[in-house]
Amino acid sequence: MAQRRRLEDIQRRLVAARESVAVLDEQVAKWREDLDEARIRALVSETPLQAKEYDELSRQVSVATAELERRALEVSALVRARDELLRVWTPEG
């Protein structure tokens, strides 16, 4: 029974983590597009304000990308844990 509960918990966490990765992946893709546009504006206008906007957005994209990688690693760890449990699990009954 404990194995089943642990497996259900891992599966629940895995579903939530995958959803989180999907949402963050979409956000990062959008922010990267915005970053490209900000880079072009900064190059064309050559104003400190545009350069600052680009720098801030660049930091935001870097932080979000790092978080996306962290969450992807979490998904991988949960998949490994689930697969290991399934490998050794003996259903009751």
PDB file of N, CA, C and O in Angstrom, chain B, residues numbered from 101:
ATOM      1  N   MET B 101       0.821  -1.197   0.000  1.00  0.00           N
ATOM      2  CA  MET B 101       0.000   0.000   0.000  1.00  0.00           C
ATOM      3  C   MET B 101       0.869   1.265   0.000  1.00  0.00           C
ATOM      4  O   MET B 101       0.534   2.258  -0.647  1.00  0.00           O
ATOM      5  N   ALA B 102       1.985   1.215   0.733  1.00  0.00           N
ATOM      6  CA  ALA B 102       2.866   2.381   0.792  1.00  0.00           C
ATOM      7  C   ALA B 102       3.491   2.652  -0.566  1.00  0.00           C
ATOM      8  O   ALA B 102       3.654   3.806  -0.960  1.00  0.00           O
ATOM      9  N   GLN B 103       3.843   1.586  -1.283  1.00  0.00           N
ATOM     10  CA  GLN B 103       4.420   1.775  -2.620  1.00  0.00           C
ATOM     11  C   GLN B 103       3.412   2.435  -3.548  1.00  0.00           C
ATOM     12  O   GLN B 103       3.757   3.310  -4.342  1.00  0.00           O
ATOM     13  N   ARG B 104       2.175   2.006  -3.435  1.00  0.00           N
ATOM     14  CA  ARG B 104       1.139   2.583  -4.293  1.00  0.00           C
ATOM     15  C   ARG B 104       0.963   4.069  -4.000  1.00  0.00           C
ATOM     16  O   ARG B 104       0.882   4.879  -4.923  1.00  0.00           O
ATOM     17  N   ARG B 105       0.905   4.425  -2.731  1.00  0.00           N
ATOM     18  CA  ARG B 105       0.763   5.841  -2.357  1.00  0.00           C
ATOM     19  C   ARG B 105       1.963   6.650  -2.841  1.00  0.00           C
ATOM     20  O   ARG B 105       1.816   7.769  -3.333  1.00  0.00           O
ATOM     21  N   ARG B 106       3.140   6.071  -2.695  1.00  0.00           N
ATOM     22  CA  ARG B 106       4.347   6.770  -3.160  1.00  0.00           C
ATOM     23  C   ARG B 106       4.307   6.944  -4.681  1.00  0.00           C
ATOM     24  O   ARG B 106       4.661   8.004  -5.196  1.00  0.00           O
ATOM     25  N   LEU B 107       3.887   5.930  -5.377  1.00  0.00           N
ATOM     26  CA  LEU B 107       3.778   6.016  -6.831  1.00  0.00           C
ATOM     27  C   LEU B 107       2.744   7.060  -7.239  1.00  0.00           C
ATOM     28  O   LEU B 107       2.984   7.840  -8.161  1.00  0.00           O
ATOM     29  N   GLU B 108       1.603   7.082  -6.567  1.00  0.00           N
ATOM     30  CA  GLU B 108       0.570   8.083  -6.861  1.00  0.00           C
ATOM     31  C   GLU B 108       1.084   9.490  -6.593  1.00  0.00           C
ATOM     32  O   GLU B 108       0.808  10.416  -7.356  1.00  0.00           O
ATOM     33  N   ASP B 109       1.841   9.648  -5.495  1.00  0.00           N
ATOM     34  CA  ASP B 109       2.410  10.960  -5.161  1.00  0.00           C
ATOM     35  C   ASP B 109       3.406  11.410  -6.231  1.00  0.00           C
ATOM     36  O   ASP B 109       3.376  12.558  -6.674  1.00  0.00           O
ATOM     37  N   ILE B 110       4.271  10.512  -6.633  1.00  0.00           N
ATOM     38  CA  ILE B 110       5.248  10.856  -7.668  1.00  0.00           C
ATOM     39  C   ILE B 110       4.541  11.203  -8.963  1.00  0.00           C
ATOM     40  O   ILE B 110       4.912  12.170  -9.628  1.00  0.00           O
ATOM     41  N   GLN B 111       3.535  10.436  -9.332  1.00  0.00           N
ATOM     42  CA  GLN B 111       2.815  10.699 -10.575  1.00  0.00           C
ATOM     43  C   GLN B 111       2.110  12.055 -10.524  1.00  0.00           C
ATOM     44  O   GLN B 111       2.108  12.790 -11.511  1.00  0.00           O
ATOM     45  N   ARG B 112       1.514  12.387  -9.386  1.00  0.00           N
ATOM     46  CA  ARG B 112       0.841  13.675  -9.212  1.00  0.00           C
ATOM     47  C   ARG B 112       1.857  14.813  -9.339  1.00  0.00           C
ATOM     48  O   ARG B 112       1.601  15.811 -10.013  1.00  0.00           O
ATOM     49  N   ARG B 113       3.002  14.656  -8.689  1.00  0.00           N
ATOM     50  CA  ARG B 113       4.057  15.672  -8.777  1.00  0.00           C
ATOM     51  C   ARG B 113       4.607  15.782 -10.190  1.00  0.00           C
ATOM     52  O   ARG B 113       4.940  16.876 -10.645  1.00  0.00           O
ATOM     53  N   LEU B 114       4.704  14.658 -10.882  1.00  0.00           N
ATOM     54  CA  LEU B 114       5.213  14.653 -12.253  1.00  0.00           C
ATOM     55  C   LEU B 114       4.281  15.409 -13.193  1.00  0.00           C
ATOM     56  O   LEU B 114       4.738  16.184 -14.033  1.00  0.00           O
ATOM     57  N   VAL B 115       2.987  15.187 -13.055  1.00  0.00           N
ATOM     58  CA  VAL B 115       2.010  15.896 -13.890  1.00  0.00           C
ATOM     59  C   VAL B 115       2.109  17.404 -13.637  1.00  0.00           C
ATOM     60  O   VAL B 115       2.126  18.195 -14.580  1.00  0.00           O
ATOM     61  N   ALA B 116       2.175  17.795 -12.374  1.00  0.00           N
ATOM     62  CA  ALA B 116       2.271  19.220 -12.038  1.00  0.00           C
ATOM     63  C   ALA B 116       3.580  19.815 -12.564  1.00  0.00           C
ATOM     64  O   ALA B 116       3.589  20.930 -13.085  1.00  0.00           O
ATOM     65  N   ALA B 117       4.668  19.085 -12.429  1.00  0.00           N
ATOM     66  CA  ALA B 117       5.960  19.592 -12.894  1.00  0.00           C
ATOM     67  C   ALA B 117       5.978  19.740 -14.412  1.00  0.00           C
ATOM     68  O   ALA B 117       6.517  20.715 -14.934  1.00  0.00           O
ATOM     69  N   ARG B 118       5.396  18.785 -15.117  1.00  0.00           N
ATOM     70  CA  ARG B 118       5.343  18.889 -16.581  1.00  0.00           C
ATOM     71  C   ARG B 118       4.488  20.071 -17.024  1.00  0.00           C
ATOM     72  O   ARG B 118       4.830  20.760 -17.985  1.00  0.00           O
ATOM     73  N   GLU B 119       3.381  20.306 -16.331  1.00  0.00           N
ATOM     74  CA  GLU B 119       2.547  21.468 -16.659  1.00  0.00           C
ATOM     75  C   GLU B 119       3.321  22.761 -16.416  1.00  0.00           C
ATOM     76  O   GLU B 119       3.250  23.692 -17.219  1.00  0.00           O
ATOM     77  N   SER B 120       4.047  22.815 -15.325  1.00  0.00           N
ATOM     78  CA  SER B 120       4.845  23.980 -14.985  1.00  0.00           C
ATOM     79  C   SER B 120       5.914  24.230 -16.046  1.00  0.00           C
ATOM     80  O   SER B 120       6.140  25.373 -16.445  1.00  0.00           O
ATOM     81  N   VAL B 121       6.567  23.171 -16.500  1.00  0.00           N
ATOM     82  CA  VAL B 121       7.588  23.298 -17.539  1.00  0.00           C
ATOM     83  C   VAL B 121       6.962  23.817 -18.832  1.00  0.00           C
ATOM     84  O   VAL B 121       7.536  24.676 -19.500  1.00  0.00           O
ATOM     85  N   ALA B 122       5.796  23.300 -19.181  1.00  0.00           N
ATOM     86  CA  ALA B 122       5.143  23.730 -20.426  1.00  0.00           C
ATOM     87  C   ALA B 122       4.800  25.220 -20.384  1.00  0.00           C
ATOM     88  O   ALA B 122       5.026  25.939 -21.357  1.00  0.00           O
ATOM     89  N   VAL B 123       4.259  25.677 -19.267  1.00  0.00           N
ATOM     90  CA  VAL B 123       3.895  27.094 -19.126  1.00  0.00           C
ATOM     91  C   VAL B 123       5.145  27.968 -19.171  1.00  0.00           C
ATOM     92  O   VAL B 123       5.184  28.971 -19.884  1.00  0.00           O
ATOM     93  N   LEU B 124       6.155  27.587 -18.415  1.00  0.00           N
ATOM     94  CA  LEU B 124       7.382  28.383 -18.383  1.00  0.00           C
ATOM     95  C   LEU B 124       8.071  28.375 -19.742  1.00  0.00           C
ATOM     96  O   LEU B 124       8.649  29.383 -20.147  1.00  0.00           O
ATOM     97  N   ASP B 125       8.017  27.264 -20.441  1.00  0.00           N
ATOM     98  CA  ASP B 125       8.622  27.178 -21.775  1.00  0.00           C
ATOM     99  C   ASP B 125       7.962  28.178 -22.726  1.00  0.00           C
ATOM    100  O   ASP B 125       8.647  28.841 -23.505  1.00  0.00           O
ATOM    101  N   GLU B 126       6.648  28.283 -22.664  1.00  0.00           N
ATOM    102  CA  GLU B 126       5.934  29.262 -23.494  1.00  0.00           C
ATOM    103  C   GLU B 126       6.342  30.693 -23.125  1.00  0.00           C
ATOM    104  O   GLU B 126       6.562  31.531 -23.999  1.00  0.00           O
ATOM    105  N   GLN B 127       6.437  30.954 -21.835  1.00  0.00           N
ATOM    106  CA  GLN B 127       6.817  32.288 -21.382  1.00  0.00           C
ATOM    107  C   GLN B 127       8.227  32.640 -21.839  1.00  0.00           C
ATOM    108  O   GLN B 127       8.472  33.748 -22.316  1.00  0.00           O
ATOM    109  N   VAL B 128       9.144  31.703 -21.694  1.00  0.00           N
ATOM    110  CA  VAL B 128      10.527  31.957 -22.091  1.00  0.00           C
ATOM    111  C   VAL B 128      10.605  32.207 -23.596  1.00  0.00           C
ATOM    112  O   VAL B 128      11.344  33.086 -24.040  1.00  0.00           O
ATOM    113  N   ALA B 129       9.852  31.445 -24.376  1.00  0.00           N
ATOM    114  CA  ALA B 129       9.853  31.655 -25.831  1.00  0.00           C
ATOM    115  C   ALA B 129       9.379  33.069 -26.172  1.00  0.00           C
ATOM    116  O   ALA B 129       9.965  33.731 -27.029  1.00  0.00           O
ATOM    117  N   LYS B 130       8.332  33.525 -25.510  1.00  0.00           N
ATOM    118  CA  LYS B 130       7.811  34.877 -25.741  1.00  0.00           C
ATOM    119  C   LYS B 130       8.832  35.929 -25.318  1.00  0.00           C
ATOM    120  O   LYS B 130       9.062  36.906 -26.031  1.00  0.00           O
ATOM    121  N   TRP B 131       9.441  35.721 -24.152  1.00  0.00           N
ATOM    122  CA  TRP B 131      10.428  36.682 -23.666  1.00  0.00           C
ATOM    123  C   TRP B 131      11.647  36.729 -24.584  1.00  0.00           C
ATOM    124  O   TRP B 131      12.251  37.789 -24.747  1.00  0.00           O
ATOM    125  N   ARG B 132      12.014  35.610 -25.178  1.00  0.00           N
ATOM    126  CA  ARG B 132      13.140  35.609 -26.121  1.00  0.00           C
ATOM    127  C   ARG B 132      12.799  36.430 -27.368  1.00  0.00           C
ATOM    128  O   ARG B 132      13.647  37.146 -27.900  1.00  0.00           O
ATOM    129  N   GLU B 133      11.560  36.318 -27.822  1.00  0.00           N
ATOM    130  CA  GLU B 133      11.120  37.163 -28.947  1.00  0.00           C
ATOM    131  C   GLU B 133      11.201  38.633 -28.560  1.00  0.00           C
ATOM    132  O   GLU B 133      11.706  39.459 -29.320  1.00  0.00           O
ATOM    133  N   ASP B 134      10.698  38.948 -27.371  1.00  0.00           N
ATOM    134  CA  ASP B 134      10.758  40.326 -26.881  1.00  0.00           C
ATOM    135  C   ASP B 134      12.203  40.798 -26.759  1.00  0.00           C
ATOM    136  O   ASP B 134      12.515  41.953 -27.051  1.00  0.00           O
ATOM    137  N   LEU B 135      13.074  39.904 -26.330  1.00  0.00           N
ATOM    138  CA  LEU B 135      14.484  40.244 -26.183  1.00  0.00           C
ATOM    139  C   LEU B 135      15.111  40.570 -27.539  1.00  0.00           C
ATOM    140  O   LEU B 135      15.887  41.519 -27.657  1.00  0.00           O
ATOM    141  N   ASP B 136      14.776  39.787 -28.551  1.00  0.00           N
ATOM    142  CA  ASP B 136      15.283  40.075 -29.899  1.00  0.00           C
ATOM    143  C   ASP B 136      14.826  41.452 -30.377  1.00  0.00           C
ATOM    144  O   ASP B 136      15.608  42.212 -30.948  1.00  0.00           O
ATOM    145  N   GLU B 137      13.555  41.760 -30.138  1.00  0.00           N
ATOM    146  CA  GLU B 137      13.034  43.069 -30.532  1.00  0.00           C
ATOM    147  C   GLU B 137      13.716  44.195 -29.754  1.00  0.00           C
ATOM    148  O   GLU B 137      14.042  45.238 -30.320  1.00  0.00           O
ATOM    149  N   ALA B 138      13.929  43.978 -28.457  1.00  0.00           N
ATOM    150  CA  ALA B 138      14.591  44.987 -27.625  1.00  0.00           C
ATOM    151  C   ALA B 138      16.036  45.191 -28.072  1.00  0.00           C
ATOM    152  O   ALA B 138      16.539  46.315 -28.055  1.00  0.00           O
ATOM    153  N   ARG B 139      16.698  44.121 -28.467  1.00  0.00           N
ATOM    154  CA  ARG B 139      18.077  44.230 -28.953  1.00  0.00           C
ATOM    155  C   ARG B 139      18.130  45.093 -30.210  1.00  0.00           C
ATOM    156  O   ARG B 139      19.001  45.951 -30.351  1.00  0.00           O
ATOM    157  N   ILE B 140      17.199  44.857 -31.108  1.00  0.00           N
ATOM    158  CA  ILE B 140      17.157  45.642 -32.349  1.00  0.00           C
ATOM    159  C   ILE B 140      16.867  47.112 -32.045  1.00  0.00           C
ATOM    160  O   ILE B 140      17.504  48.006 -32.601  1.00  0.00           O
ATOM    161  N   ARG B 141      15.891  47.352 -31.148  1.00  0.00           N
ATOM    162  CA  ARG B 141      15.585  48.738 -30.773  1.00  0.00           C
ATOM    163  C   ARG B 141      16.791  49.420 -30.147  1.00  0.00           C
ATOM    164  O   ARG B 141      17.062  50.590 -30.417  1.00  0.00           O
ATOM    165  N   ALA B 142      17.516  48.684 -29.310  1.00  0.00           N
ATOM    166  CA  ALA B 142      18.691  49.256 -28.647  1.00  0.00           C
ATOM    167  C   ALA B 142      19.781  49.587 -29.671  1.00  0.00           C
ATOM    168  O   ALA B 142      20.456  50.610 -29.557  1.00  0.00           O
ATOM    169  N   LEU B 143      19.945  48.735 -30.647  1.00  0.00           N
ATOM    170  CA  LEU B 143      20.956  48.986 -31.682  1.00  0.00           C
ATOM    171  C   LEU B 143      20.574  50.170 -32.560  1.00  0.00           C
ATOM    172  O   LEU B 143      21.418  50.998 -32.904  1.00  0.00           O
ATOM    173  N   VAL B 144      19.300  50.245 -32.920  1.00  0.00           N
ATOM    174  CA  VAL B 144      18.840  51.300 -33.826  1.00  0.00           C
ATOM    175  C   VAL B 144      18.798  52.656 -33.127  1.00  0.00           C
ATOM    176  O   VAL B 144      19.245  53.657 -33.685  1.00  0.00           O
ATOM    177  N   SER B 145      18.270  52.690 -31.923  1.00  0.00           N
ATOM    178  CA  SER B 145      18.089  53.979 -31.247  1.00  0.00           C
ATOM    179  C   SER B 145      19.353  54.468 -30.557  1.00  0.00           C
ATOM    180  O   SER B 145      19.584  55.672 -30.450  1.00  0.00           O
ATOM    181  N   GLU B 146      20.172  53.528 -30.087  1.00  0.00           N
ATOM    182  CA  GLU B 146      21.404  53.865 -29.366  1.00  0.00           C
ATOM    183  C   GLU B 146      21.161  54.802 -28.192  1.00  0.00           C
ATOM    184  O   GLU B 146      21.984  55.669 -27.900  1.00  0.00           O
ATOM    185  N   THR B 147      20.027  54.622 -27.519  1.00  0.00           N
ATOM    186  CA  THR B 147      19.743  55.443 -26.338  1.00  0.00           C
ATOM    187  C   THR B 147      19.961  54.609 -25.082  1.00  0.00           C
ATOM    188  O   THR B 147      19.793  53.389 -25.096  1.00  0.00           O
ATOM    189  N   PRO B 148      20.337  55.282 -23.992  1.00  0.00           N
ATOM    190  CA  PRO B 148      20.535  54.544 -22.727  1.00  0.00           C
ATOM    191  C   PRO B 148      19.262  53.836 -22.259  1.00  0.00           C
ATOM    192  O   PRO B 148      19.334  52.749 -21.685  1.00  0.00           O
ATOM    193  N   LEU B 149      18.112  54.439 -22.499  1.00  0.00           N
ATOM    194  CA  LEU B 149      16.856  53.832 -22.072  1.00  0.00           C
ATOM    195  C   LEU B 149      16.620  52.498 -22.783  1.00  0.00           C
ATOM    196  O   LEU B 149      16.231  51.518 -22.148  1.00  0.00           O
ATOM    197  N   GLN B 150      16.848  52.458 -24.072  1.00  0.00           N
ATOM    198  CA  GLN B 150      16.664  51.219 -24.826  1.00  0.00           C
ATOM    199  C   GLN B 150      17.694  50.166 -24.406  1.00  0.00           C
ATOM    200  O   GLN B 150      17.375  48.981 -24.310  1.00  0.00           O
ATOM    201  N   ALA B 151      18.900  50.597 -24.163  1.00  0.00           N
ATOM    202  CA  ALA B 151      19.945  49.672 -23.718  1.00  0.00           C
ATOM    203  C   ALA B 151      19.597  49.092 -22.345  1.00  0.00           C
ATOM    204  O   ALA B 151      19.812  47.907 -22.089  1.00  0.00           O
ATOM    205  N   LYS B 152      19.054  49.943 -21.462  1.00  0.00           N
ATOM    206  CA  LYS B 152      18.657  49.486 -20.125  1.00  0.00           C
ATOM    207  C   LYS B 152      17.511  48.483 -20.239  1.00  0.00           C
ATOM    208  O   LYS B 152      17.509  47.459 -19.555  1.00  0.00           O
ATOM    209  N   GLU B 153      16.547  48.773 -21.095  1.00  0.00           N
ATOM    210  CA  GLU B 153      15.426  47.860 -21.300  1.00  0.00           C
ATOM    211  C   GLU B 153      15.933  46.494 -21.768  1.00  0.00           C
ATOM    212  O   GLU B 153      15.491  45.450 -21.287  1.00  0.00           O
ATOM    213  N   TYR B 154      16.867  46.529 -22.714  1.00  0.00           N
ATOM    214  CA  TYR B 154      17.435  45.285 -23.221  1.00  0.00           C
ATOM    215  C   TYR B 154      18.159  44.523 -22.104  1.00  0.00           C
ATOM    216  O   TYR B 154      17.985  43.311 -21.974  1.00  0.00           O
ATOM    217  N   ASP B 155      18.955  45.206 -21.313  1.00  0.00           N
ATOM    218  CA  ASP B 155      19.702  44.564 -20.232  1.00  0.00           C
ATOM    219  C   ASP B 155      18.772  43.924 -19.208  1.00  0.00           C
ATOM    220  O   ASP B 155      19.009  42.800 -18.764  1.00  0.00           O
ATOM    221  N   GLU B 156      17.714  44.640 -18.836  1.00  0.00           N
ATOM    222  CA  GLU B 156      16.763  44.104 -17.860  1.00  0.00           C
ATOM    223  C   GLU B 156      16.050  42.877 -18.407  1.00  0.00           C
ATOM    224  O   GLU B 156      15.895  41.877 -17.707  1.00  0.00           O
ATOM    225  N   LEU B 157      15.623  42.956 -19.642  1.00  0.00           N
ATOM    226  CA  LEU B 157      14.943  41.823 -20.259  1.00  0.00           C
ATOM    227  C   LEU B 157      15.896  40.648 -20.418  1.00  0.00           C
ATOM    228  O   LEU B 157      15.493  39.495 -20.259  1.00  0.00           O
ATOM    229  N   SER B 158      17.136  40.926 -20.725  1.00  0.00           N
ATOM    230  CA  SER B 158      18.140  39.876 -20.862  1.00  0.00           C
ATOM    231  C   SER B 158      18.335  39.129 -19.544  1.00  0.00           C
ATOM    232  O   SER B 158      18.435  37.902 -19.528  1.00  0.00           O
ATOM    233  N   ARG B 159      18.387  39.873 -18.444  1.00  0.00           N
ATOM    234  CA  ARG B 159      18.506  39.237 -17.126  1.00  0.00           C
ATOM    235  C   ARG B 159      17.271  38.387 -16.826  1.00  0.00           C
ATOM    236  O   ARG B 159      17.387  37.274 -16.313  1.00  0.00           O
ATOM    237  N   GLN B 160      16.098  38.912 -17.146  1.00  0.00           N
ATOM    238  CA  GLN B 160      14.855  38.180 -16.909  1.00  0.00           C
ATOM    239  C   GLN B 160      14.852  36.868 -17.695  1.00  0.00           C
ATOM    240  O   GLN B 160      14.472  35.824 -17.165  1.00  0.00           O
ATOM    241  N   VAL B 161      15.269  36.922 -18.939  1.00  0.00           N
ATOM    242  CA  VAL B 161      15.312  35.717 -19.772  1.00  0.00           C
ATOM    243  C   VAL B 161      16.326  34.722 -19.216  1.00  0.00           C
ATOM    244  O   VAL B 161      16.071  33.518 -19.213  1.00  0.00           O
ATOM    245  N   SER B 162      17.461  35.208 -18.751  1.00  0.00           N
ATOM    246  CA  SER B 162      18.477  34.321 -18.173  1.00  0.00           C
ATOM    247  C   SER B 162      17.959  33.609 -16.930  1.00  0.00           C
ATOM    248  O   SER B 162      18.156  32.404 -16.771  1.00  0.00           O
ATOM    249  N   VAL B 163      17.304  34.350 -16.057  1.00  0.00           N
ATOM    250  CA  VAL B 163      16.755  33.765 -14.834  1.00  0.00           C
ATOM    251  C   VAL B 163      15.661  32.751 -15.183  1.00  0.00           C
ATOM    252  O   VAL B 163      15.631  31.655 -14.623  1.00  0.00           O
ATOM    253  N   ALA B 164      14.782  33.107 -16.089  1.00  0.00           N
ATOM    254  CA  ALA B 164      13.693  32.205 -16.480  1.00  0.00           C
ATOM    255  C   ALA B 164      14.231  30.952 -17.159  1.00  0.00           C
ATOM    256  O   ALA B 164      13.705  29.860 -16.946  1.00  0.00           O
ATOM    257  N   THR B 165      15.261  31.092 -17.965  1.00  0.00           N
ATOM    258  CA  THR B 165      15.865  29.939 -18.629  1.00  0.00           C
ATOM    259  C   THR B 165      16.501  29.000 -17.607  1.00  0.00           C
ATOM    260  O   THR B 165      16.384  27.780 -17.723  1.00  0.00           O
ATOM    261  N   ALA B 166      17.166  29.563 -16.620  1.00  0.00           N
ATOM    262  CA  ALA B 166      17.758  28.746 -15.558  1.00  0.00           C
ATOM    263  C   ALA B 166      16.671  28.004 -14.782  1.00  0.00           C
ATOM    264  O   ALA B 166      16.838  26.833 -14.440  1.00  0.00           O
ATOM    265  N   GLU B 167      15.564  28.681 -14.508  1.00  0.00           N
ATOM    266  CA  GLU B 167      14.447  28.041 -13.802  1.00  0.00           C
ATOM    267  C   GLU B 167      13.830  26.938 -14.655  1.00  0.00           C
ATOM    268  O   GLU B 167      13.460  25.883 -14.140  1.00  0.00           O
ATOM    269  N   LEU B 168      13.719  27.182 -15.950  1.00  0.00           N
ATOM    270  CA  LEU B 168      13.199  26.167 -16.864  1.00  0.00           C
ATOM    271  C   LEU B 168      14.093  24.927 -16.844  1.00  0.00           C
ATOM    272  O   LEU B 168      13.595  23.803 -16.807  1.00  0.00           O
ATOM    273  N   GLU B 169      15.390  25.126 -16.867  1.00  0.00           N
ATOM    274  CA  GLU B 169      16.324  24.003 -16.803  1.00  0.00           C
ATOM    275  C   GLU B 169      16.197  23.257 -15.481  1.00  0.00           C
ATOM    276  O   GLU B 169      16.234  22.026 -15.453  1.00  0.00           O
ATOM    277  N   ARG B 170      16.048  23.997 -14.388  1.00  0.00           N
ATOM    278  CA  ARG B 170      15.889  23.366 -13.065  1.00  0.00           C
ATOM    279  C   ARG B 170      14.632  22.511 -13.027  1.00  0.00           C
ATOM    280  O   ARG B 170      14.649  21.387 -12.525  1.00  0.00           O
ATOM    281  N   ARG B 171      13.542  23.050 -13.561  1.00  0.00           N
ATOM    282  CA  ARG B 171      12.280  22.304 -13.564  1.00  0.00           C
ATOM    283  C   ARG B 171      12.347  21.090 -14.489  1.00  0.00           C
ATOM    284  O   ARG B 171      11.755  20.052 -14.191  1.00  0.00           O
ATOM    285  N   ALA B 172      13.053  21.210 -15.596  1.00  0.00           N
ATOM    286  CA  ALA B 172      13.224  20.068 -16.504  1.00  0.00           C
ATOM    287  C   ALA B 172      14.006  18.956 -15.799  1.00  0.00           C
ATOM    288  O   ALA B 172      13.694  17.777 -15.967  1.00  0.00           O
ATOM    289  N   LEU B 173      15.008  19.322 -15.022  1.00  0.00           N
ATOM    290  CA  LEU B 173      15.760  18.334 -14.243  1.00  0.00           C
ATOM    291  C   LEU B 173      14.869  17.671 -13.198  1.00  0.00           C
ATOM    292  O   LEU B 173      14.994  16.476 -12.929  1.00  0.00           O
ATOM    293  N   GLU B 174      13.974  18.454 -12.615  1.00  0.00           N
ATOM    294  CA  GLU B 174      13.028  17.909 -11.643  1.00  0.00           C
ATOM    295  C   GLU B 174      12.125  16.870 -12.310  1.00  0.00           C
ATOM    296  O   GLU B 174      11.867  15.811 -11.738  1.00  0.00           O
ATOM    297  N   VAL B 175      11.646  17.174 -13.516  1.00  0.00           N
ATOM    298  CA  VAL B 175      10.816  16.222 -14.252  1.00  0.00           C
ATOM    299  C   VAL B 175      11.604  14.939 -14.507  1.00  0.00           C
ATOM    300  O   VAL B 175      11.079  13.843 -14.316  1.00  0.00           O
ATOM    301  N   SER B 176      12.836  15.066 -14.927  1.00  0.00           N
ATOM    302  CA  SER B 176      13.670  13.892 -15.195  1.00  0.00           C
ATOM    303  C   SER B 176      13.855  13.050 -13.936  1.00  0.00           C
ATOM    304  O   SER B 176      13.783  11.822 -13.988  1.00  0.00           O
ATOM    305  N   ALA B 177      14.090  13.704 -12.820  1.00  0.00           N
ATOM    306  CA  ALA B 177      14.267  12.981 -11.553  1.00  0.00           C
ATOM    307  C   ALA B 177      12.989  12.259 -11.158  1.00  0.00           C
ATOM    308  O   ALA B 177      13.038  11.123 -10.688  1.00  0.00           O
ATOM    309  N   LEU B 178      11.856  12.904 -11.344  1.00  0.00           N
ATOM    310  CA  LEU B 178      10.582  12.265 -11.010  1.00  0.00           C
ATOM    311  C   LEU B 178      10.303  11.072 -11.923  1.00  0.00           C
ATOM    312  O   LEU B 178       9.786  10.051 -11.470  1.00  0.00           O
ATOM    313  N   VAL B 179      10.638  11.197 -13.192  1.00  0.00           N
ATOM    314  CA  VAL B 179      10.452  10.077 -14.127  1.00  0.00           C
ATOM    315  C   VAL B 179      11.324   8.897 -13.695  1.00  0.00           C
ATOM    316  O   VAL B 179      10.868   7.753 -13.684  1.00  0.00           O
ATOM    317  N   ARG B 180      12.574   9.180 -13.341  1.00  0.00           N
ATOM    318  CA  ARG B 180      13.458   8.100 -12.885  1.00  0.00           C
ATOM    319  C   ARG B 180      12.913   7.448 -11.615  1.00  0.00           C
ATOM    320  O   ARG B 180      12.927   6.224 -11.490  1.00  0.00           O
ATOM    321  N   ALA B 181      12.435   8.259 -10.676  1.00  0.00           N
ATOM    322  CA  ALA B 181      11.888   7.716  -9.430  1.00  0.00           C
ATOM    323  C   ALA B 181      10.647   6.863  -9.711  1.00  0.00           C
ATOM    324  O   ALA B 181      10.484   5.785  -9.140  1.00  0.00           O
ATOM    325  N   ARG B 182       9.779   7.354 -10.590  1.00  0.00           N
ATOM    326  CA  ARG B 182       8.580   6.597 -10.951  1.00  0.00           C
ATOM    327  C   ARG B 182       8.958   5.276 -11.618  1.00  0.00           C
ATOM    328  O   ARG B 182       8.423   4.222 -11.272  1.00  0.00           O
ATOM    329  N   ASP B 183       9.873   5.341 -12.566  1.00  0.00           N
ATOM    330  CA  ASP B 183      10.277   4.127 -13.280  1.00  0.00           C
ATOM    331  C   ASP B 183      10.916   3.109 -12.346  1.00  0.00           C
ATOM    332  O   ASP B 183      10.692   1.907 -12.483  1.00  0.00           O
ATOM    333  N   GLU B 184      11.707   3.590 -11.401  1.00  0.00           N
ATOM    334  CA  GLU B 184      12.322   2.681 -10.431  1.00  0.00           C
ATOM    335  C   GLU B 184      11.258   2.031  -9.559  1.00  0.00           C
ATOM    336  O   GLU B 184      11.317   0.830  -9.295  1.00  0.00           O
ATOM    337  N   LEU B 185      10.295   2.812  -9.117  1.00  0.00           N
ATOM    338  CA  LEU B 185       9.207   2.238  -8.314  1.00  0.00           C
ATOM    339  C   LEU B 185       8.420   1.206  -9.111  1.00  0.00           C
ATOM    340  O   LEU B 185       8.081   0.142  -8.594  1.00  0.00           O
ATOM    341  N   LEU B 186       8.132   1.520 -10.362  1.00  0.00           N
ATOM    342  CA  LEU B 186       7.385   0.575 -11.196  1.00  0.00           C
ATOM    343  C   LEU B 186       8.185  -0.704 -11.434  1.00  0.00           C
ATOM    344  O   LEU B 186       7.613  -1.787 -11.556  1.00  0.00           O
ATOM    345  N   ARG B 187       9.490  -0.576 -11.498  1.00  0.00           N
ATOM    346  CA  ARG B 187      10.337  -1.740 -11.728  1.00  0.00           C
ATOM    347  C   ARG B 187      10.266  -2.732 -10.563  1.00  0.00           C
ATOM    348  O   ARG B 187      10.288  -3.945 -10.773  1.00  0.00           O
ATOM    349  N   VAL B 188      10.182  -2.213  -9.344  1.00  0.00           N
ATOM    350  CA  VAL B 188      10.199  -3.080  -8.166  1.00  0.00           C
ATOM    351  C   VAL B 188       8.822  -3.291  -7.535  1.00  0.00           C
ATOM    352  O   VAL B 188       8.677  -4.091  -6.611  1.00  0.00           O
ATOM    353  N   TRP B 189       7.826  -2.581  -8.029  1.00  0.00           N
ATOM    354  CA  TRP B 189       6.497  -2.612  -7.414  1.00  0.00           C
ATOM    355  C   TRP B 189       5.796  -3.936  -7.681  1.00  0.00           C
ATOM    356  O   TRP B 189       5.830  -4.474  -8.788  1.00  0.00           O
ATOM    357  N   THR B 190       5.160  -4.440  -6.628  1.00  0.00           N
ATOM    358  CA  THR B 190       4.317  -5.625  -6.742  1.00  0.00           C
ATOM    359  C   THR B 190       2.920  -5.202  -6.300  1.00  0.00           C
ATOM    360  O   THR B 190       2.705  -4.907  -5.124  1.00  0.00           O
ATOM    361  N   PRO B 191       1.973  -5.172  -7.229  1.00  0.00           N
ATOM    362  CA  PRO B 191       0.611  -4.750  -6.874  1.00  0.00           C
ATOM    363  C   PRO B 191       0.004  -5.680  -5.827  1.00  0.00           C
ATOM    364  O   PRO B 191       0.233  -6.889  -5.844  1.00  0.00           O
ATOM    365  N   GLU B 192      -0.774  -5.092  -4.916  1.00  0.00           N
ATOM    366  CA  GLU B 192      -1.460  -5.887  -3.895  1.00  0.00           C
ATOM    367  C   GLU B 192      -2.640  -6.599  -4.531  1.00  0.00           C
ATOM    368  O   GLU B 192      -3.228  -6.128  -5.505  1.00  0.00           O
ATOM    369  N   GLY B 193      -2.968  -7.738  -3.960  1.00  0.00           N
ATOM    370  CA  GLY B 193      -4.180  -8.438  -4.413  1.00  0.00           C
ATOM    371  C   GLY B 193      -3.840  -9.354  -5.495  1.00  0.00           C
ATOM    372  O   GLY B 193      -4.715 -10.042  -6.020  1.00  0.00           O
TER     373      GLY B 193
END
